[in-house]
Amino acid sequence: MSAVPVIGIGQVSALGTGIAAARSALYAQNVLPTLSDIKDSTLRLPVFMAQGDFPNELNRPLGMLMHAVEEALEMAEINLSDAMTTLKIGAVVGTTVLANLHDLEFCEKLRDKAPNLDGKPFRDYVDSSPADYLHKRLALNGPALTVSNACASSADAIGIAKLWIESHVCDIVIAAGIDTIEAGPLDGFNALGVFSKAPCTPFDANRSGLNLGEAAAALILAAPGVRKSLCTIAGYANRADANHITQPMPSGGHLESAVRRALEQAEISPDEIDFVNAHGTGTEANDRVEGQTLCRIFGDSLRYHSTKGLTGHTLGAAGALEAILSMIMLQEKRAVRSCRFRELPEDIPVAPLTEDTEIDGNFALSTSLAFGGANSAIVIKS
């Protein structure tokens, strides 16, 4: 399989609005969560919110998505109407939150069989399928697909976009992720007992859980020769272990298989990876399984970190956002330290990066682990 060029990127997150803001905040590492103040939830927990209103005719998340997509298209120097005279352009978007109907008042009325119920909230929900929305809003002439595979959703969206380019289904694909903080996921993760009441500390001996975050991230993938590339998606693989509805497989075997397959597809060996941007949620189980698995693959030379200490866990947007952050680090030839890491636990053999580290800037690996046992790995080549 061939490496697929990435010709444009865009993002909105707690790091700021736009790639320039993300680049600056990534190295400054001065981003902190704020206490949640979410409609329909009484919880007050630290979360990483994107700053801004992002107006949209349907909802704020789609406004965030459009902002990220427009930045990516501008960077790629693509005028869609002109491009579609000769090129087929599709969209694939990963999400978890937008796959659910979050109007709790409407849901309660529906449950209680309220008479004369206004169906507009449901119609808006159907119209909010993010890939379909992009397809209609941008009048795309290629396929549209929304992927909801928990926290691996947008990593898998990138993998599907790569496949569409390789299979000549599309000449250009908008691959994106979008998730925002709503009462449902906030209350749900809190009920699981995995929410940290302080800023999260991935891979640390004293980690106590995750912080949620929100983000929209977009990558423009294109067939070779369409535009000058920023980097390439050199390898992608997904392996599902179905071990548990929320817990990763203790052995990490399917994560290891996904990583090794992505490396094979990229035609490189583990020692050619400059750094790993790990899923690194800050939860006890994830960090232990992922840390041990990465050490088996890369040995004592492993260089890895988690950027979720700066963005929070952005759920379905995490794969796309973290791929973009990995691209920035490859461009800068400098991998960032793992935010707030202090002490190595006994069950993780190698510590994450404690200092910003100069790298050759050739290859990065980004991993995504999801509920239901999904494990995705992306190899990015500068």
QUIWO-V967655 format. One record per residue. N is the residue number from 1. RES is the residue in three letters. SS is DSSP state (~ for helix, > for strand, _ for the rest). NEAR is the number of other ideal C-beta (glycine too) atoms within 10 Angstrom. D_CENTER is the distance of its C-alpha to the mean C-alpha in Angstrom with 1 decimal. Layout:
{{N/RES/SS/NEAR/D_CENTER} {N/RES/SS/NEAR/D_CENTER}}
//
This chain:
{{1/MET/_/13/23.3} {2/SER/_/13/22.7} {3/ALA/_/20/20.0} {4/VAL/>/24/18.5} {5/PRO/>/22/18.5} {6/VAL/>/28/15.8} {7/ILE/>/23/18.0} {8/GLY/>/24/16.1} {9/ILE/>/24/13.0} {10/GLY/>/28/12.5} {11/GLN/>/31/10.6} {12/VAL/>/29/11.7} {13/SER/>/30/10.9} {14/ALA/_/23/13.3} {15/LEU/_/27/13.7} {16/GLY/>/19/15.6} {17/THR/>/20/15.8} {18/GLY/_/15/15.5} {19/ILE/~/21/14.9} {20/ALA/~/10/18.2} {21/ALA/~/15/17.4} {22/ALA/~/26/14.2} {23/ARG/~/18/16.3} {24/SER/~/13/19.1} {25/ALA/~/17/17.3} {26/LEU/~/23/15.4} {27/TYR/~/14/18.9} {28/ALA/~/11/20.8} {29/GLN/_/16/18.8} {30/ASN/_/9/20.6} {31/VAL/_/19/17.9} {32/LEU/_/13/18.9} {33/PRO/_/22/18.0} {34/THR/>/11/20.5} {35/LEU/>/10/22.1} {36/SER/_/19/20.8} {37/ASP/_/11/23.1} {38/ILE/_/20/21.7} {39/LYS/_/9/24.1} {40/ASP/_/13/25.6} {41/SER/_/18/24.5} {42/THR/_/7/27.0} {43/LEU/_/15/24.5} {44/ARG/_/11/24.2} {45/LEU/_/21/21.4} {46/PRO/>/19/19.4} {47/VAL/>/22/16.2} {48/PHE/>/26/14.1} {49/MET/_/20/14.9} {50/ALA/_/24/14.4} {51/GLN/_/13/18.0} {52/GLY/_/13/19.6} {53/ASP/_/8/21.0} {54/PHE/_/20/19.4} {55/PRO/_/10/22.2} {56/ASN/_/17/21.9} {57/GLU/_/10/24.6} {58/LEU/_/14/22.6} {59/ASN/_/19/20.2} {60/ARG/~/15/18.1} {61/PRO/~/26/14.6} {62/LEU/~/24/15.9} {63/GLY/~/17/17.4} {64/MET/~/27/14.2} {65/LEU/~/35/12.8} {66/MET/~/23/16.1} {67/HIS/~/21/16.1} {68/ALA/~/31/13.0} {69/VAL/~/26/14.4} {70/GLU/~/13/17.9} {71/GLU/~/21/17.0} {72/ALA/~/25/15.5} {73/LEU/~/22/18.6} {74/GLU/~/12/20.9} {75/MET/~/18/19.7} {76/ALA/~/25/20.3} {77/GLU/_/12/23.7} {78/ILE/_/22/23.5} {79/ASN/_/8/25.9} {80/LEU/~/15/24.8} {81/SER/~/9/28.3} {82/ASP/~/9/29.8} {83/ALA/~/20/27.3} {84/MET/_/18/27.6} {85/THR/_/7/31.3} {86/THR/_/7/30.7} {87/LEU/_/17/27.0} {88/LYS/_/18/25.0} {89/ILE/>/23/21.7} {90/GLY/>/25/19.1} {91/ALA/>/28/15.8} {92/VAL/>/30/13.2} {93/VAL/>/33/10.5} {94/GLY/>/38/8.2} {95/THR/_/29/9.0} {96/THR/_/26/10.9} {97/VAL/~/21/12.9} {98/LEU/~/27/14.2} {99/ALA/~/19/15.4} {100/ASN/_/13/17.9} {101/LEU/_/16/21.0} {102/HIS/_/20/20.9} {103/ASP/_/15/24.4} {104/LEU/~/14/26.1} {105/GLU/~/10/29.5} {106/PHE/~/19/29.4} {107/CYS/~/15/28.4} {108/GLU/~/10/31.2} {109/LYS/~/16/33.7} {110/LEU/~/15/32.7} {111/ARG/~/8/33.1} {112/ASP/_/9/36.5} {113/LYS/_/7/37.6} {114/ALA/_/11/38.3} {115/PRO/_/6/40.7} {116/ASN/_/5/40.0} {117/LEU/_/13/36.2} {118/ASP/_/10/34.5} {119/GLY/_/10/31.9} {120/LYS/~/10/30.0} {121/PRO/~/16/27.1} {122/PHE/~/15/26.5} {123/ARG/~/11/27.0} {124/ASP/~/15/24.5} {125/TYR/~/18/22.0} {126/VAL/~/10/22.7} {127/ASP/~/14/22.6} {128/SER/_/21/19.1} {129/SER/_/20/17.4} {130/PRO/~/30/14.8} {131/ALA/~/24/15.6} {132/ASP/~/16/19.3} {133/TYR/~/25/19.2} {134/LEU/~/24/18.1} {135/HIS/~/22/20.6} {136/LYS/~/12/23.4} {137/ARG/~/16/22.7} {138/LEU/_/19/22.5} {139/ALA/_/11/25.1} {140/LEU/_/21/23.2} {141/ASN/_/15/25.5} {142/GLY/_/19/23.1} {143/PRO/_/17/21.3} {144/ALA/>/19/18.6} {145/LEU/>/18/16.3} {146/THR/>/23/14.0} {147/VAL/>/25/12.1} {148/SER/_/17/12.0} {149/ASN/_/24/11.4} {150/ALA/~/21/10.3} {151/CYS/~/26/7.3} {152/ALA/~/31/7.1} {153/SER/~/30/7.3} {154/SER/~/37/5.3} {155/ALA/~/34/6.1} {156/ASP/~/26/9.4} {157/ALA/~/34/9.6} {158/ILE/~/31/9.7} {159/GLY/~/25/12.2} {160/ILE/~/21/14.2} {161/ALA/~/30/14.4} {162/LYS/~/26/15.8} {163/LEU/~/16/18.2} {164/TRP/~/24/19.4} {165/ILE/~/24/20.3} {166/GLU/~/14/22.0} {167/SER/_/8/23.8} {168/HIS/_/9/25.0} {169/VAL/_/15/23.7} {170/CYS/_/25/22.3} {171/ASP/_/20/23.0} {172/ILE/>/28/20.0} {173/VAL/>/30/16.7} {174/ILE/>/33/14.3} {175/ALA/>/34/10.8} {176/ALA/>/32/8.4} {177/GLY/>/37/6.1} {178/ILE/>/34/8.1} {179/ASP/>/32/9.1} {180/THR/_/27/12.0} {181/ILE/_/24/14.3} {182/GLU/_/21/17.2} {183/ALA/~/16/20.1} {184/GLY/~/18/19.2} {185/PRO/~/21/16.1} {186/LEU/~/19/17.7} {187/ASP/~/17/20.9} {188/GLY/~/12/19.4} {189/PHE/~/21/17.6} {190/ASN/~/17/20.7} {191/ALA/~/9/22.9} {192/LEU/_/13/21.2} {193/GLY/_/8/22.3} {194/VAL/_/19/19.1} {195/PHE/>/24/18.8} {196/SER/_/18/20.0} {197/LYS/_/11/22.6} {198/ALA/_/13/22.1} {199/PRO/_/17/19.3} {200/CYS/_/29/17.4} {201/THR/_/23/18.5} {202/PRO/_/27/16.3} {203/PHE/_/28/18.7} {204/ASP/>/22/21.7} {205/ALA/_/13/24.9} {206/ASN/_/10/24.9} {207/ARG/_/24/21.4} {208/SER/_/15/21.7} {209/GLY/_/21/18.3} {210/LEU/>/23/15.1} {211/ASN/_/26/14.6} {212/LEU/>/28/12.4} {213/GLY/>/28/10.7} {214/GLU/_/27/9.9} {215/ALA/>/33/8.2} {216/ALA/>/34/8.5} {217/ALA/>/35/7.4} {218/ALA/>/33/9.7} {219/LEU/>/30/11.1} {220/ILE/>/29/14.7} {221/LEU/>/28/15.8} {222/ALA/>/25/19.6} {223/ALA/_/19/22.5} {224/PRO/_/12/24.2} {225/GLY/_/9/26.6} {226/VAL/_/18/25.3} {227/ARG/_/19/24.2} {228/LYS/_/10/24.0} {229/SER/_/21/20.7} {230/LEU/_/21/18.6} {231/CYS/>/23/17.5} {232/THR/>/21/16.9} {233/ILE/>/28/14.7} {234/ALA/>/25/17.4} {235/GLY/>/25/16.3} {236/TYR/>/26/14.1} {237/ALA/>/20/15.1} {238/ASN/>/22/14.4} {239/ARG/>/20/17.0} {240/ALA/>/16/17.7} {241/ASP/_/19/20.1} {242/ALA/_/10/20.7} {243/ASN/_/16/22.0} {244/HIS/_/13/21.4} {245/ILE/_/9/19.8} {246/THR/_/16/17.8} {247/GLN/_/13/18.9} {248/PRO/_/26/17.9} {249/MET/_/20/20.8} {250/PRO/_/12/22.9} {251/SER/_/14/23.7} {252/GLY/_/23/20.2} {253/GLY/~/16/22.0} {254/HIS/~/21/19.5} {255/LEU/~/29/16.6} {256/GLU/~/19/19.3} {257/SER/~/17/20.2} {258/ALA/~/27/16.7} {259/VAL/~/29/16.6} {260/ARG/~/15/20.2} {261/ARG/~/16/19.9} {262/ALA/~/25/17.1} {263/LEU/~/22/19.6} {264/GLU/~/14/22.4} {265/GLN/~/19/20.9} {266/ALA/~/25/20.4} {267/GLU/_/12/24.0} {268/ILE/_/18/23.6} {269/SER/_/9/24.5} {270/PRO/~/17/22.5} {271/ASP/~/8/24.6} {272/GLU/~/14/23.3} {273/ILE/_/25/19.8} {274/ASP/_/22/19.9} {275/PHE/>/25/17.2} {276/VAL/>/27/14.4} {277/ASN/>/28/11.2} {278/ALA/_/28/11.3} {279/HIS/_/30/9.3} {280/GLY/_/32/12.2} {281/THR/_/26/12.1} {282/GLY/_/26/15.8} {283/THR/_/26/17.2} {284/GLU/~/14/20.4} {285/ALA/~/15/19.6} {286/ASN/~/25/16.0} {287/ASP/~/26/17.1} {288/ARG/~/18/20.4} {289/VAL/~/25/19.4} {290/GLU/~/26/16.7} {291/GLY/~/25/19.0} {292/GLN/~/18/21.9} {293/THR/~/25/20.3} {294/LEU/~/28/19.1} {295/CYS/~/16/22.6} {296/ARG/~/17/24.2} {297/ILE/~/17/22.5} {298/PHE/~/19/22.9} {299/GLY/~/12/25.8} {300/ASP/~/7/27.0} {301/SER/~/9/25.6} {302/LEU/_/21/22.0} {303/ARG/_/16/20.2} {304/TYR/>/24/16.9} {305/HIS/>/25/15.1} {306/SER/_/31/12.3} {307/THR/_/26/10.9} {308/LYS/~/27/10.3} {309/GLY/~/27/14.0} {310/LEU/~/26/13.3} {311/THR/~/30/10.4} {312/GLY/_/28/10.8} {313/HIS/>/30/8.6} {314/THR/_/31/6.5} {315/LEU/~/29/6.7} {316/GLY/~/33/5.7} {317/ALA/~/38/3.5} {318/ALA/~/33/1.9} {319/GLY/~/33/2.5} {320/ALA/~/32/3.8} {321/LEU/~/32/4.4} {322/GLU/~/29/5.5} {323/ALA/~/26/7.2} {324/ILE/~/31/8.8} {325/LEU/~/26/9.9} {326/SER/~/25/11.3} {327/MET/~/24/13.1} {328/ILE/~/20/14.6} {329/MET/~/27/15.9} {330/LEU/~/23/17.4} {331/GLN/~/13/19.0} {332/GLU/~/16/20.4} {333/LYS/_/14/21.4} {334/ARG/>/17/20.5} {335/ALA/>/24/18.0} {336/VAL/_/24/17.6} {337/ARG/_/16/19.0} {338/SER/_/26/17.2} {339/CYS/_/22/17.7} {340/ARG/_/20/20.5} {341/PHE/_/21/21.2} {342/ARG/_/12/25.0} {343/GLU/_/11/26.3} {344/LEU/>/16/25.6} {345/PRO/_/16/26.1} {346/GLU/_/6/28.6} {347/ASP/_/12/26.4} {348/ILE/_/19/24.0} {349/PRO/_/15/26.0} {350/VAL/_/17/24.4} {351/ALA/_/17/23.1} {352/PRO/_/25/19.9} {353/LEU/_/18/20.7} {354/THR/_/12/22.9} {355/GLU/_/9/23.6} {356/ASP/_/16/21.9} {357/THR/>/16/22.9} {358/GLU/>/11/24.2} {359/ILE/_/19/22.9} {360/ASP/_/10/24.2} {361/GLY/_/17/21.0} {362/ASN/_/15/21.1} {363/PHE/>/22/18.3} {364/ALA/>/27/15.1} {365/LEU/>/27/13.2} {366/SER/>/29/9.6} {367/THR/>/25/9.6} {368/SER/>/32/7.8} {369/LEU/>/30/10.5} {370/ALA/>/25/11.1} {371/PHE/~/17/14.1} {372/GLY/~/15/16.8} {373/GLY/~/21/16.5} {374/ALA/>/24/13.7} {375/ASN/>/29/12.9} {376/SER/>/31/10.9} {377/ALA/>/31/11.5} {378/ILE/>/30/11.2} {379/VAL/>/26/14.1} {380/ILE/>/29/14.2} {381/LYS/>/20/17.7} {382/SER/_/20/19.0}}
//
